[in-house]
Amino acid sequence: MPATSTRGRGRSRAVAAGFLLPALLLLGALVVYPIGYSVRRSLFDRSDTSFVGFDNYLALVTDDSLRTAVRNNLIWLVVAPAVATALGLVFAVLTERVRWGTAFKLVVFMPMAISMLAAGIIFRLVYEQDPDRGVANAVWVGVHDTFAESSGFPRARPLPVHPLEAAGGGAFVTEEPVRAGVPVLLPLVGVAPAQMPPDARPAHAPTAAGTEITGTAWLDFTRGGGGKPNAVDPKELGLKGLRIEAVRDGKVVATATAAADGSFTLPADRADGAVLRLPASNFREQYNGVEWLGPSLVTPAVIGAYVWMWAGFAMVLIGAGLAAVPRELLEAARVDGANEWQVFRRITVPLLAPVLVVVLVTLMINVLKVFDLVFVIAPGSAQDDANVLALQLYRSSFGTDADLGVGSAIAVVLLLLVLPVMVVNIRRIRRESRR
């Protein structure tokens, strides 16, 4: 009996080994061998002929681009999983209280169906600097212009033959004081006809008025050529909305705004003998929004795209955990006088802690491998500022100045960064299975 039992166990082990062998061969060929080769290759130089030890690893902290990649990866590791998990928790809790919660969850989860490449292209357009193309800047500029008056004629300026001179700070003043009964001409150039106000009308030559100071501010440019400087020609348009100030002894004594035909009037009793000033607010550059993909904001911008994609993933997992929370505990807390914030903070969140840990750990592993979004969204001029280890791995291994030794060192570092997170996750899963 013992011999038969021993032979049976041996046969069972052989059968088990036979079934496991293909999987072990695939695991060795696709996982173990590449890891071993990467470790060995990281200890050799660019040509794989000279042993350099840990020099390739030291480059990670001495080379500026590699150091930036390490710093950005730490930012990603801390910020992106936390923000995505927090948003997923908020969405999961709030959608339980609305009738259209299922539709909302579908919309939030929908970005998960989009590839990283497609999401990168979408957000590259969203973050375009031109407000006419980039949604983010279109919204930002719209809000800004609601609360801050925009310039009407950026880059407008007088010519040397015009009776205006620079006054400092971007303003212009008349060369001579103005007098009642003497029409004032305020010609400017530098405004493209297409950028003129749509309701601007042909400029009206001023006429003398004894009780007022009259004048015309117009674009001294005739499309197609022709016309005379300092003279209002028939095809020239008035600078509607141009602000004019009468200044005496450094103080503004009267103001006017040019009409659609460029005409304006000032009271002679206050403006007579003053100089007219066109303030710099007429000419400052139009606000074009935020440089989302500039050196200072490119990493937060790319993280925003990542959160847009993965907040739905966090919401679905947390929502599944929330469905398993005993409602009796929540109702008992409310009966005892706890408000909704106290119920959320002291009961809901602690009960969801295992699920939150799963989501957080999964996203931490995911962000360590992020590559597509950074590669597609960050423009070439800001790619060094948005650099992460996975992107640097690609650049070091396959770029124009490839160094497979450094690339292999980055791959090993990424593996070492992921391993502790995976160990924590495996231990947690084992603890959960024992309960």
C-alpha positions in Angstrom: 0.0 0.0 0.0 2.7 2.5 0.8 4.6 1.7 -2.4 1.4 2.1 -4.4 0.7 5.4 -2.7 4.2 6.7 -3.4 3.9 5.7 -7.0 0.6 7.5 -7.2 1.9 10.6 -5.7 4.9 10.5 -8.1 2.6 10.0 -11.1 0.4 13.0 -9.9 3.5 15.2 -9.6 4.6 14.2 -13.1 1.2 15.0 -14.5 1.2 18.3 -12.7 4.6 19.1 -13.9 3.6 18.2 -17.5 0.7 20.6 -17.3 2.8 23.4 -15.7 5.8 23.0 -18.1 4.3 25.0 -21.0 3.3 27.8 -18.7 6.8 27.7 -17.0 8.5 27.9 -20.4 6.4 30.8 -21.5 7.0 32.5 -18.1 10.7 32.0 -18.5 10.8 33.2 -22.1 8.6 36.2 -21.7 9.4 37.3 -18.1 12.4 35.7 -16.4 14.8 35.9 -19.4 14.0 39.6 -20.3 14.4 40.6 -16.6 17.7 38.7 -16.3 19.0 40.1 -19.6 18.0 43.7 -18.6 19.9 43.4 -15.3 23.0 42.1 -17.1 22.8 44.7 -19.8 22.4 47.5 -17.3 25.9 46.8 -16.0 27.6 47.3 -19.4 28.3 50.4 -21.5 26.6 51.6 -24.7 28.3 49.1 -26.9 27.8 46.2 -24.5 31.6 45.5 -24.5 32.8 47.1 -21.3 31.6 46.4 -17.8 30.7 49.7 -16.1 29.1 48.4 -12.9 26.6 50.8 -11.5 27.6 53.8 -13.6 24.3 53.6 -15.6 22.4 53.7 -12.4 24.4 56.7 -11.2 23.4 58.5 -14.4 19.8 58.5 -13.1 20.7 61.0 -10.4 23.5 62.9 -12.2 22.0 63.5 -15.6 19.5 66.4 -15.7 16.9 64.8 -18.0 17.0 61.5 -16.0 16.7 63.4 -12.7 13.7 65.3 -14.0 12.1 61.9 -15.0 12.6 60.6 -11.5 11.2 63.7 -9.9 8.1 63.7 -12.2 7.5 60.0 -11.5 7.4 60.8 -7.8 4.9 63.6 -8.5 2.8 61.1 -10.6 3.0 58.5 -7.9 1.8 60.8 -5.2 -0.8 63.0 -7.0 -2.4 61.0 -9.8 -3.6 57.9 -7.8 -4.8 60.0 -4.9 -6.8 62.4 -7.0 -8.3 59.7 -9.2 -9.3 57.6 -6.1 -10.7 60.7 -4.3 -12.8 61.6 -7.3 -14.0 58.0 -7.8 -15.1 58.0 -4.1 -17.0 61.2 -4.4 -18.7 60.1 -7.7 -19.6 56.7 -6.2 -21.1 58.2 -3.1 -23.0 61.0 -4.9 -24.4 58.9 -7.7 -26.2 56.7 -5.1 -28.4 59.6 -4.3 -29.6 60.6 -7.8 -32.0 58.9 -10.1 -29.8 59.3 -13.1 -26.8 57.9 -11.3 -26.4 55.0 -13.8 -26.2 57.3 -16.7 -23.7 59.5 -14.9 -21.5 56.4 -14.1 -21.6 55.4 -17.8 -20.4 58.9 -18.9 -17.6 59.0 -16.3 -16.5 55.4 -17.1 -16.7 56.0 -20.9 -13.1 57.3 -21.2 -11.8 53.9 -20.1 -12.9 52.7 -23.5 -10.5 55.1 -25.2 -6.9 54.2 -25.7 -4.1 56.2 -24.1 -3.0 57.3 -27.6 -6.5 58.6 -28.5 -6.9 60.3 -25.1 -3.5 62.0 -25.6 -4.6 63.3 -29.0 -7.9 64.6 -27.5 -6.1 66.5 -24.7 -3.4 67.8 -27.0 -6.2 69.6 -28.7 -7.9 70.6 -25.5 -4.7 72.2 -24.2 -4.0 74.1 -27.5 -2.8 77.6 -26.8 -5.0 79.3 -29.4 -8.4 79.9 -27.7 -10.1 79.3 -31.1 -8.9 75.7 -31.1 -8.2 74.7 -27.4 -11.2 74.2 -25.3 -9.4 74.8 -22.0 -8.2 78.2 -23.1 -11.5 79.1 -24.8 -13.2 78.6 -21.4 -10.4 80.4 -19.5 -10.3 83.4 -21.8 -14.1 83.6 -21.7 -14.1 83.8 -18.0 -11.2 86.2 -17.9 -12.8 88.6 -20.4 -16.0 88.5 -18.4 -14.3 90.2 -15.4 -11.4 92.0 -17.2 -11.9 94.5 -20.1 -10.0 93.3 -23.1 -7.9 95.5 -25.4 -9.6 96.8 -28.5 -6.6 97.5 -30.7 -3.5 95.5 -29.7 -0.3 96.6 -31.5 -2.0 99.8 -32.9 0.5 102.7 -33.1 1.1 106.0 -34.7 3.6 106.6 -37.6 6.3 109.2 -37.2 4.3 111.6 -39.5 1.3 111.4 -37.2 0.7 114.1 -34.5 1.2 111.6 -31.7 4.2 110.6 -29.6 5.0 107.9 -27.1 4.3 108.8 -23.5 5.8 105.7 -21.8 4.1 102.6 -20.6 2.5 102.0 -24.0 0.4 105.2 -24.1 0.5 107.9 -26.7 -0.2 111.7 -26.4 -0.8 114.5 -28.8 2.3 116.6 -29.6 0.4 119.9 -28.9 -2.3 120.8 -26.4 -5.8 120.9 -27.9 -7.9 124.0 -28.3 -11.6 124.6 -28.6 -12.7 125.1 -32.3 -9.6 123.2 -33.6 -10.5 119.7 -34.8 -8.2 117.0 -33.4 -6.9 114.2 -35.6 -5.8 110.9 -34.0 -4.6 108.6 -36.8 -3.2 105.1 -36.0 -1.9 102.1 -38.0 -1.0 98.6 -37.1 -4.6 97.1 -37.0 -5.5 94.6 -39.7 -8.8 95.5 -41.4 -10.1 92.0 -40.5 -9.5 92.8 -36.8 -11.5 96.0 -36.8 -14.8 96.0 -34.8 -17.5 94.5 -37.1 -19.7 97.6 -36.6 -17.0 100.2 -37.4 -18.1 102.7 -39.9 -16.1 104.9 -42.4 -14.3 107.6 -40.4 -16.0 111.0 -40.3 -13.7 114.0 -40.7 -14.1 116.3 -37.6 -15.7 119.7 -37.8 -14.9 122.7 -35.6 -17.2 123.4 -32.7 -16.6 126.5 -30.4 -18.1 125.0 -27.3 -16.5 121.5 -27.6 -13.3 119.9 -28.5 -14.0 117.5 -31.4 -11.9 115.0 -33.1 -11.6 111.7 -35.0 -9.7 108.6 -34.2 -9.3 106.3 -37.2 -7.2 103.7 -38.9 -5.0 105.7 -41.3 -4.7 102.9 -43.8 -6.5 102.4 -47.1 -6.9 98.8 -48.2 -5.4 98.3 -51.7 -3.1 101.4 -51.3 -3.7 105.1 -51.9 -4.8 107.6 -49.4 -2.9 110.3 -47.6 -1.4 110.3 -44.1 -3.1 112.5 -41.5 -6.1 112.8 -43.7 -9.4 110.9 -43.4 -9.9 109.1 -46.7 -13.3 107.6 -47.7 -12.4 104.0 -47.2 -10.7 104.3 -43.8 -12.6 103.2 -40.7 -13.1 104.8 -37.4 -11.5 103.2 -34.3 -14.8 102.5 -32.4 -14.3 102.1 -28.7 -10.9 103.8 -28.5 -10.6 105.5 -25.1 -9.3 109.1 -25.1 -8.2 111.1 -22.0 -7.6 114.8 -21.6 -4.7 115.3 -19.3 -3.6 118.5 -17.6 -0.8 118.7 -15.0 -0.6 114.9 -14.9 -4.3 114.6 -14.0 -7.2 113.3 -16.2 -9.7 116.1 -16.5 -12.0 114.5 -19.1 -12.6 111.3 -21.0 -14.3 110.2 -24.2 -14.8 107.1 -26.2 -14.7 107.1 -30.0 -18.0 106.3 -31.8 -18.4 103.9 -34.7 -17.1 106.5 -37.1 -14.2 107.4 -34.8 -15.6 110.8 -33.8 -15.4 112.0 -30.2 -16.1 115.2 -28.2 -14.7 116.6 -25.0 -16.1 119.6 -23.0 -14.0 122.7 -23.8 -14.3 124.1 -20.3 -12.3 121.1 -18.9 -10.2 119.9 -21.9 -9.1 123.2 -23.5 -5.3 123.5 -23.2 -4.9 119.9 -22.2 -3.1 117.2 -24.1 -5.0 114.1 -25.3 -3.7 110.8 -24.2 -4.5 107.4 -25.7 -4.0 105.1 -22.6 -2.1 101.9 -22.8 -5.2 99.9 -22.1 -6.2 100.5 -25.7 -3.1 98.7 -27.0 -2.2 95.9 -24.7 -2.0 92.4 -26.1 -5.2 90.4 -25.9 -5.3 87.8 -23.2 -4.7 84.4 -24.8 -5.1 82.2 -21.8 -2.8 79.8 -20.0 0.2 78.0 -21.5 -1.1 74.6 -20.4 1.7 72.8 -22.2 4.5 75.1 -21.1 7.3 74.0 -18.9 5.6 74.8 -15.6 2.2 73.3 -16.2 2.8 70.4 -18.6 3.0 67.7 -15.9 -0.2 68.8 -14.1 -1.9 69.1 -17.5 -1.0 65.5 -18.4 -2.0 64.3 -14.9 -5.4 65.9 -15.5 -5.8 63.8 -18.7 -4.9 60.7 -16.7 -7.4 61.4 -14.0 -10.1 62.0 -16.6 -9.5 58.5 -17.9 -9.1 56.6 -14.6 -11.5 58.3 -12.3 -14.3 56.2 -13.9 -12.3 53.0 -13.1 -12.0 54.1 -9.4 -15.7 55.0 -9.3 -16.9 51.6 -10.5 -14.7 49.6 -8.1 -15.6 51.9 -5.2 -19.3 51.8 -6.2 -19.2 48.0 -6.1 -17.7 48.1 -2.6 -20.2 50.7 -1.5 -23.1 48.4 -2.6 -21.8 45.9 0.0 -21.8 48.3 2.9 -24.6 47.4 5.4 -27.2 50.1 5.2 -28.3 49.5 8.8 -25.0 51.0 10.0 -25.5 54.1 8.0 -29.1 54.5 9.1 -28.2 53.8 12.7 -25.6 56.6 12.6 -28.2 59.0 11.2 -30.7 58.1 13.9 -28.0 58.8 16.5 -27.7 62.3 15.1 -24.7 62.1 12.8 -24.8 64.4 9.8 -24.0 63.3 6.3 -20.4 64.4 6.5 -19.9 62.5 9.8 -21.5 59.4 8.3 -19.2 59.6 5.3 -16.0 60.3 7.2 -16.5 57.9 10.2 -18.5 55.0 8.7 -18.5 55.0 4.9 -14.8 55.6 4.3 -13.5 53.1 7.0 -15.8 50.4 5.7 -14.5 51.1 2.1 -10.9 51.1 3.2 -10.0 47.7 1.6 -11.5 48.8 -1.7 -9.8 52.1 -1.6 -6.5 50.4 -1.0 -7.0 48.1 -4.0 -7.8 51.1 -6.2 -4.9 53.2 -4.9 -2.4 50.4 -5.3 -3.6 49.5 -8.8 -3.3 53.1 -9.9 0.1 53.4 -8.4 1.3 50.5 -10.4 -0.3 52.0 -13.5 1.2 55.4 -13.2 4.7 54.0 -12.9 4.3 52.7 -16.4 2.6 55.8 -17.9 4.1 56.6 -21.3 1.5 57.2 -24.0 -0.1 60.3 -22.5 3.2 62.1 -21.8 4.6 61.2 -25.2 1.5 62.4 -27.1 0.4 65.5 -25.1 3.7 67.1 -24.2 5.1 69.1 -27.2 8.7 68.6 -28.2 9.7 71.9 -26.5 8.3 70.8 -23.1 8.9 67.0 -23.3 12.0 67.3 -21.2 10.0 69.1 -18.5 7.2 66.4 -18.6 9.7 63.5 -18.8 8.9 60.3 -16.8 10.9 57.1 -16.5 8.9 55.1 -19.0 9.3 57.8 -21.6 13.0 58.1 -20.8 13.3 54.4 -21.1 12.0 54.7 -24.7 14.2 57.7 -25.5 17.3 56.1 -24.0 16.7 52.8 -25.8 15.4 53.8 -29.2 16.2 57.5 -29.5 18.7 59.1 -31.8 21.4 58.8 -29.1 20.4 55.4 -27.9 22.2 53.9 -24.9 20.8 50.5 -24.1 22.9 50.4 -20.9 21.0 53.4 -19.4 17.7 52.1 -20.9 18.2 48.8 -19.2 19.0 50.5 -15.9 15.8 52.5 -16.1 13.8 49.3 -16.8 15.4 47.6 -13.7 14.6 50.7 -11.6 11.0 50.6 -12.7 10.8 46.9 -11.8 12.2 47.7 -8.4 9.7 50.5 -7.9 6.7 48.3 -8.9 7.8 45.2 -6.8 7.1 46.7 -3.3 3.6 47.8 -4.4 2.9 44.4 -5.8 4.1 42.7 -2.6 1.8 44.8 -0.6 -1.1 44.0 -2.9 -0.4 40.3 -2.8 -0.2 40.3 1.0 -3.5 42.1 1.2 -5.2 39.6 -1.1 -3.9 36.8 1.0 -5.3 38.4 4.2 -8.6 38.9 2.5 -8.8 35.3 1.4 -8.1 34.0 4.9 -11.1 35.8 6.3 
